[in-house]
Structures are given as structure tokens and as C-alpha cells.
Amino acid sequence: MKAIRRMGLAVVLMLSAMPSWADTFRHRATGETFTGFRTHKKSVGKVLVFNADQNKLIPMDLSEYEIIRDDNGRRNTVMVVRIEQPEILLSETIAQEAANIILRSADQGPKAVIIQIDLPGGQGAPMRLITEAITTAIDDAGCRVAAYLPGGPYGGAFSAAAIVALACETIYISPTAAIGAVGPMGSQGGKTDQEYLQFLETYAPGTLASFSVYAATLAQRANRPQLLARALVDKHLSIAEVRTPDGKISLVELSQRQENQTVVRMIVEGLPQSSSSDASPIRAVGKLLSLPSAEAIRWKMADKQVSSFEEMIADMGVSGAAVVNSAGLTSTIQKFSTAKRNLEQIITKIEIEEERVNTLESQLAELEKMALTGTVTREVTRGGQYESYRRGRAQLRDPDRFWNRYYNERDYISDDIPLQDRYGRDIRPRDRGLTGREKVTEEKPAGNIADVRRQLIVLTAELIANYQQAIGLARRWPGALPPGVTLDTLQKNLVSAQTLLNIQQRRLTQGY
């Protein structure tokens, strides 16, 4: 309950922190004015404001000033930050760098910051880092921030990328772009259901549903439909377009539809909480939120359709401004990509070594079991009068003659080979105990316990080293692990491997 109250408070604070634009500053008491722009930075509890008249940053108590938005004192530039590489919304490290670039751009006092977006989606944590930077640039730096969806290789903004667009004040969209919950696979198309599921886990994971309230809050800031914003991250939400008897059209969650609301059409058919394993994920996601350009504008998920970047900045009234493309992500993305490749290779080695360790553990367990039972190789004869002699539980009057005769013929004895007792009488097969005779062989251990244990120790030590390397890389580069592999799993497996190594080293030292 406390967590819920805290979340509610956070939403209220977020909604109340609407931008107070900063370009002309008029002192409330003296009437003195100057032009410039705010930054999001503070010094000794005061906001750093650039005074264009003095050409320097000054700490100021903004509560003493009336702030008027008129672009006076701002630099004649438009800063462009491109969110077009998938790694940006997959890695918290890269996302943090992108967030820093957005804030640095806003602090330079441009007439606008443009967030150019073309991505199939991403993860929740990187998304939030960027959206929070955008809202800070708007609220604290007083900078105008717009999203531009040009409709590039990925076709628009989807799932986490769409939420980034929602954080901006204005969304411009190309006629070829779309906004939705799941992006197309693009050049990766034509894949199997399993490969598509991996695509979804990477770019539209189920964990995004936890950001449903956050998405709705961002939508409310810009007066956009909260339901559609939630549907961008929650694939189980079903939304219908409905009409009331007075002809009013609206969107409602299907489970909340009133009796007087007639369903016009389904906008989103949410996925069931549990679906059949044989259902095609490609067909299933086709029912999720997908708004082409015209539909996005109709439902206020975008503000205006533009066919070019130039048309957009003209609509914003900043055609004469110098366009500056922010840089700084390329190097970070390259390092992330390298870390991702290295992690994939390490994880492959770990999987192979885990199988070998399991094999050696099984072999060692079998050897230890066989050693405890004291296995030997022997022959056993069952049935007949001479069985007791072979087991040494009786004596013969002439044992030498008997055993010599017996062992001379034991390897090729058959029912038609005569055998005589000490009196020269033939012993027939039924008397010899040969009927039902069988040879039973019990194998000795196939390997040396100490040797196998040493192999297991060496391999486990290598496995531990690879776990440690993978964990180190994963911590430095969040989001670089292959799908289905988590840092928590690696850490748990590392502890298990270390425990195994300690046990085997102790047993080797103690000689068992």
C-alpha cells in the first residue's frame, strides 16, 4: 500500500511540474528584465540561468521572476538527437549517454531539441532514462522538445520507442511511419516463430507492462489517450472504439464497456494471459496496437503529419535556425556491440563447459559408487553337485585330480564331453551341475577416481573464470547479455560452481 501511495505521489508531482518557459525574465519587484534561458543545473540551491546581456550563467531564484516564453535570448540553433540505433534502448549505459546528450543539448539554449526516432522497441530501464531526460529538458531547462518519426528502416516508433515519443511535447510523423506496440522485423523478416519470439523478447518484452502507469502519465501530460499509451507496453489490454446513443465516439477498455456503448470496432485485441503453445506469435501480435500515421493523428497519438524534416521545422517556426546533429553515441555503441559479441561467445563456452562438468560429475559419482561396492571379475556356476566346490565350501578326496580335470575343460566343456570321478565312473551333465551354468562378469571401475576428480577441478575452475568474465561484462554493459540469460542466473551458477570446486579440492586433498 505504501508503494502505491508513493507511486501516486510521484505521478502527481510529475503532472504538476509542467514547464515554465524561460526566455524573457522580469523581476517581480523591480520590473528589471533580461533575456536568456534556463538550464537544468543548479548551484547553491539556485537555478543556473544564462543571461544573454551579460553572456554568462548566473545562479537565480526563479520564484522572484516572471518568465515569458518568446525565444529572445536563445541561440538560433536546433539540436537533433537521433534515437535510431537499437542498442540505445537495449543498453542502460548507452541510454544514459543519450540522456546526457539530450540534457546538454537543452542546456545550450537552442530554440528546440528534436528527438528523431525510428526503432522497433526496447527495454524498460533504458527507455525510462531517456524519457526522464526529455521531461527534465522541458520542465527544468524550459526547452521545447519535439519528436520526429521519419519512418526509416524500422517504420516508426514501437513499444519502448513509442513511449520515448510520448515524453515529447509535440510528435511529428511521416506518412510512411506508424506508432504501435510491436514493430516489424524489417530486414529480419521471414523468420520462424521461435526467432520471432526472440525478437519480441528483445524489443517488446513482457516486463514493459510494469511501465503501463508511467506511460499513461506521460500521455496525460500532453493530453493524449492514456489507454492507447498503456497498450503500447501492455500486450494484454483490449481496447474498443465505442459509440453512445448521442453519437459520441470514445475509446474504452473492453472489460469496462457500459451497456449503452456500442462497439464500433476493436482497436486492440489484447493477448490472453495464457495462450496455446501451438499458436503463431506472428498472427497473435497482429491484433496488438498499431496506428499508421493517419490513425495516430486521429487518436492524438501524434500531432501533425509531415513529409520531411524541413517541413517539420517550418511548422515549428525555426526554419532559419542552424541544425546541429548531436554526436557522442557512436563510440559507446561500438563498445556495447563488442561487449555483446564477447558475451555471446563466453556464454557459448559456458554452456559447453557446463555440459562437460555435468558429465564428469556423473562419471565421478559412478566411480565412487563402484569403489564402495568393491567390484571384482568372477565366474559363478548355479545348480549341480559341484557348485559348492567351485565356491570352496567343501573338499574332495582327490582335489588335485578333480580341479586339474575340471579346469582343463572348463573353457570348452559341453554336455557330450565325458568327465569321470576318482573311481573312473562317468559323470553325466545332470550330475555335474552344468545344466543352467552361467558366466557372470562384474566390471571393475573404468577410470581412476583421482584422475577424474582432477579433470573436474580443472574444468570447474575454467567455468568459474568464464562466469566471472561474463558477470563483469554484463555489469559494465547492461542489456548486452543474450536473450534468456540474466545476470542473476550467472551469479547463482557462479556460486554453485565455486561450491563444487571447493568440495572436489577438499576430497582430492583428503584422498577420497
N, C-alpha and C positions, 0 to 999 in steps of 0.2 A: 504493500500500500504506500509506504514511504517513497519507493522508487517511482510509483505512478504519480504521486504528488510532485516529486522533483521534475519528472518529465513534463507535467502540465505547466509548472512554473517556468521551465526553460522555453516552452512554446510561447507563453505569454510575453516573456522578456524579448524573445526573438521578434514577435509581432510588433511590440512596442518600440523596438529600435529601428524605426523607419528613418530613411535618410533625411538629413537636414543639409541641403546643398550649400556649398561653400565656394563663392566666387567674389562677391562683394560683402565686406564686413562693415557694419555700422555700430559703433559703440552706443549702447542704450542710454547712458547718462550724458555723455558729451556730444554725441552726434558725429564724432570723428569717424571717417570712413577710409578704407583702403581696399585694394583688390589683391587677390591671390588665390590660394587653395589650401585645403586641409590635407594632412596626411593621416595615416592610421597610427602613427607613432606618438609616444608620449614622453615627456621629460619632466621630472619632479611633479608628477601628477597633472600636468597640463598637456594639452594637445599641441603638437608641433605644426604650426601654420606657416606656409610660405607667404611672405609679404613681398608682393611684386614691386612696390615702391622702394623698399629697402633692399630687395634682392637677397633675402636671407630667410632662414627658418627661425621662427620666434615661438617660444612656449606661451600659450594663451589659455585663459579661462573663457571658453566659448559661451558660457552662460551670460557673460557681460555684453555679448554682441548679438545683433540681429543679422542673420545670414541670408543673403539673397543669391539665388542661382541665376547667373547671367553670362557665364563663361568669361567674364572680364578677369584678367589676371592669369588665366590658364594658358598653357602652352598650345600653340597651334599644331598639335600632333594628334594622331590616332594610333594607339598601341594595339597590335594584333597578337594574341596568344593562341597558338594552334593546338587544339586537343584532337589530334588526328592519328596518333600512333597508339596501337592497342596497349602497349606497355605502360602508358600513362595511367590508365585505370586498372592495371593489374598489379602495380608495384606501389606500395606506400612511399618508398624512397623517391621514386620519380614523381609521384603525385605531390609530395611535399615540395619538391623543387618547382613544379608547375605552380603550386600555390604561392610560393615565394616570388616567382616571376610576375604573377598577377598583382600582388601587393606592391612590388617595386614599380611596376608599370603605373598603377594608380597613384602612387606617391610622387610620381614625376609631374603630376598635374596636367595630363592630356585632356583634350575635350571629350574623349571617350576611350574605353577599352573594349575591344571586340574579341569575344571568345569564339573562335571558329571551330566547329565540332563536326566530326564525321567518324563515328565509331560504332561497332556492333554491341557495345556494352562494357561491363567490367565488374569489379568487386566493390563492396560497400565502403570499406575503410578508405581506399584511395578517393572514391567519389566524394565522401564527406570532407576530406581535406581540401579539395578544390572548391566545393560549394561554400564552405565556410570562408575561404579566401575571397570568393566573389561577394558574399554578403558583407564581409568586412570592408572591402573596397567601396561598396555602395554606402553602407551605413556610417563607417568611421572616416573614410577618406573623401566622402562626398563625390565620388567619381561615377559618371554614367557608364554602365556596363551593359552591353548587348550581346546576344548570342546570334551567330550566323551559321545556318545549316546549308552548305552549298550542294549537298547531295553528291559526294565523291564516291570512291570505291565501295564504301560500306553503306551508302544510300541514306544517310541521315544520322539521327541520334536515337539510340535504343537503350532500354533498361537504365543502367547507371549513367550513361552518357546523356540520356534524356533528362535525368534529374539535374545534371550539371546545367543544362539549358534552362531549366525551370528556375534556377537560382538567379538568373539574369533578369534585368528589368524588362527588356524587350527581346522577343525572339523573331528573327527574320528567317524565312525558309525558302529554299529554291523550289520551283515547280516539280523537280525530279526527286526531292527529298521526302522523308517521312519521319514520323515520331512513333515509337512503339515499345512494346515490352521485350520483343525478341527480334534481333536483326537477322538479315540474311547471311548465309555463309559466304557469299561472294565468290571469290576465286576458289574457295574451298568446297564449292558445291559438288553434288554428285556423290556424296559420301554415304556410308552405311548408317543405320540407325545408331549403332554404338558410337560411331565417330560424331554424329550429330549430338548425342547425349553429352559427350565430352565437350563439344562446342558450347552447349547450354550451361554446363557446369562452370565453364571458364567465364563466359560473358553474361550469363543470366542465371546465376546460382540461386538456389532456394533461400540462401541466407539473406538475400536482398529484401525479403519480405519483412524483416525486422526494421527496415527503414520506411515502412509504409506511413507511419505518423509523421516522420520527418519530411517525406515527400509532400504530404498533404499540407504541412506548414509552409513549405516553400511556395506551393501553389496559391495558398491563401494570401501570401504577401503580394503577389502580382495579380490577384483576382482571377485565378484560373480554377477550373474544376478540380476539386480535391479528389473526387472519386477516380477520375482518369489519372491523376498523378499517382494515386495509390496503385492503380492497375499496372503502372509501369514497372513496379517492383514485386507486386503480389500476384502470382500467376493463378491463384485460386479464386480471385474476385470475379464475379459475374455482374455485368452492368447492362441495363436495358435503357433504350430511349422510349419514353412513355408520353402519352397524351391524356390530359384530363378532359372532362366533358366541355369545359370552356375553351378548348383548343390549345391550351398551354403545353408546350413541349419542354421536357426536362430529362435529366439523367438520374436513375436511381439504381441502387444495389438491388439485384433481383429479389433477394430474400426480404427486402424491406418495401417491396411494391405494395401500394394501397389498392383496395378494391376498385376505386374509381379511376385508376390509372391503367390505360390500355397500352399494351406493349406494341410499339411501332416496329421495332427491330432490336436485335441484340447487338450491342456494341462490342461486348467482351463476353465470351463464354469461358468462364474460369475452369481450370483443370480440376478434376475431382481430387480429394485428398489422397486417395489410393486408386491407381489405375491398373488395368490389366497389363501384365508383363509383355504380352504379345502386341500391344497397341503401338503403332508407329509414332514416335515422338515428333516427327516431321509433320504428320497430319494433325496431331494434337495441338501443337503450338500455333497452327494456322487459325485457331479460334481466339487467340490472345489479342490484346490491344495492338492495333496497327492503324495509324492515321496518316494517309497520304497528305500532301501539302494542303489541298483544299479542305479536307476534313479537319485537319489540325487547326486551321484558321476558323472554321465554323464553330468548333468547340472551344475556341480561345486558348488552345494549347500552343498556338503561335499567333503572332500579331500581324504580320504582313508578308506577302509573297513577293520575292524579288528575284530577278533573273541573273543578277551579277553583284559583285562586291561594290562596284561603283554606284549602282542603283541604290544599294543599301545606305552608303554613307551620304548620298544626296538626300535621301529621305530623312536622315538624321540631322541634316543641315551642317555637315562638316566636310563638304566636298573639297574645300580649299586647304584642308589640313594635310600635313605630311604623314604618310602611312609608314609606321615603323614596326617591322616584324620582330617581336621579342625572340631572343635566342637564349641558349643555355641548356636545352634539354638533350641535344644530340649526343653529347659525351656521356651523360648519365644513362641514356637509353642503351648506348653501346655497351657500357659496363654491365647493365642489367641483363642484356641479351647474352653476354659472355657468361655471366653467373648462371643464367638459366640453362645454357648448354652444358656447363660444367656440372650442375646439379643433376641434370638428366643422366649424364654419364656415370656420376657417382652412385645415383640411385640404382642404375642398372647393375653396377658392380656389387652393390649391397644385396640386391635380390639374388644374384648368383651365389654370393658368399653365404647368405642365409640358408640356401638350399644345401650347400656343402656342409655347413655346420650341423644342420639337422641330420644329414646322412651320417656324419661322423658320430654324433651323439647316439643315434640308433645302433650303429656298429659297436660303439664302446659299451653300451648297455647290454647288448647280446653277449659280448665277450666276457663281461663281468658276471653275467648270469651263468654262462657255461663254466667259468672258473669256479664258481661256488658249488656247482654240482659235481665237480671232479670227473669229468668225462674221460673215457678210455675207449679203445677199439677192441672188441672181443667178439667171439662166436658163441652162440647159445644153441644147444640142441634141446628140443622139447619132446617128451614122451619116450618110452622104451626102457629096458632094464639097465642100460648103460649110461643113462643120463646122469645118475648120481656119481659115477666115476669121473665123468668129464668135469663135474663140479668139485671133485676132490673130497666128497663126503663119505667114501667107502674105500676099502682096499681089496686088491686081487691077490690071490696066492702067488701068481706069477706075473706081477705087474709089468716087468720089462718086456716079456714076450707080447703081452696084450697091447701095451702102448706103442711098441715098435710096429706091430702088425697094423694097429689102428691108424697111426699117423702116416704110415707108408701108403695107405689107401684113402685117407680122409678127403683128399682133394678131388678124387675121381671116383669115389665109392658110388656104387649103384646097386639096385636090387639083385642083379644077376651075378655079382662078384661074390664068391664064397668067402666066408670068414669062419675060422674054427676056434673052438675053445681049447684049453690045455689038454683035453682028452682026445682031441682030433675030431670032435663032432662039429658038423656044420651048424652054423648059427644063421637061421633064416632071417630075412629082413624084419618080420614082425617081432622077432626076439631081440634084434639088435637095437631097437629103438630108432630105426632110421625113418620109419613112416612119420611124416609130418616134420621131419628135420628141417630147420631153417637157419640161415645165417643172418645175424643181426649186427649191423655196424653202427656204432655211435661215433660221430666225428669229433675230433679234437678242435679246439679253437683255431680259426683260420688266420688269426693275426696276433701280434703281441700287444697286450693291453697298454703297456707303457709307450710303445711307438704310436699307437692310435691316439693316446692322450696328448702326446707331444704335438701331433698334427693338429688336433683340435685346438690346442692352446695357441699355436702359431696363427691358425686361420681366424680364431676369435679375436686375437689382437689386431689383425688386419681389418676385421669387420668393425671393431671399435674405432680405429683410426678413421675409417670412412664415415662412420656415423658422426664423429666429431667434426670432420671437414664439412659434411653436409649441413649440420646444425649451424656451424659458423657462417656459412654462405647464406643459409636461409634467414638467419637473424639480420645479416647485413643487407640482404635484398629480399624483403617480404614480398610474396607473390611470385617468386621465381621457382618454387617447387612444382613438380609435375602434378597434374590433376589427380586427386585421390590420395596424395601424400601430404601429411600435415607435420608441422614442427613438433606437436605434442606426441605423435606416434613415434617419430625419430628419437625423441628424448626418452620415452618409455622403453623402446627397444635397446637404446644405448645402456640404460640401467640393467636390463636383463642380460645383455652381453657381458657387461662388467662383472655381474654376479657369477655368471657361468665361468668366466676366466678365473676368478678368484678361487672358486671351488676346485676346478681342474688343476690349478697350480698347487693348491694345498694337498690334493690327493697324490699328485706326482711326487711331491717332496716327501710325503709320508709313506710312499711306496705301495700304494694300493689304488 
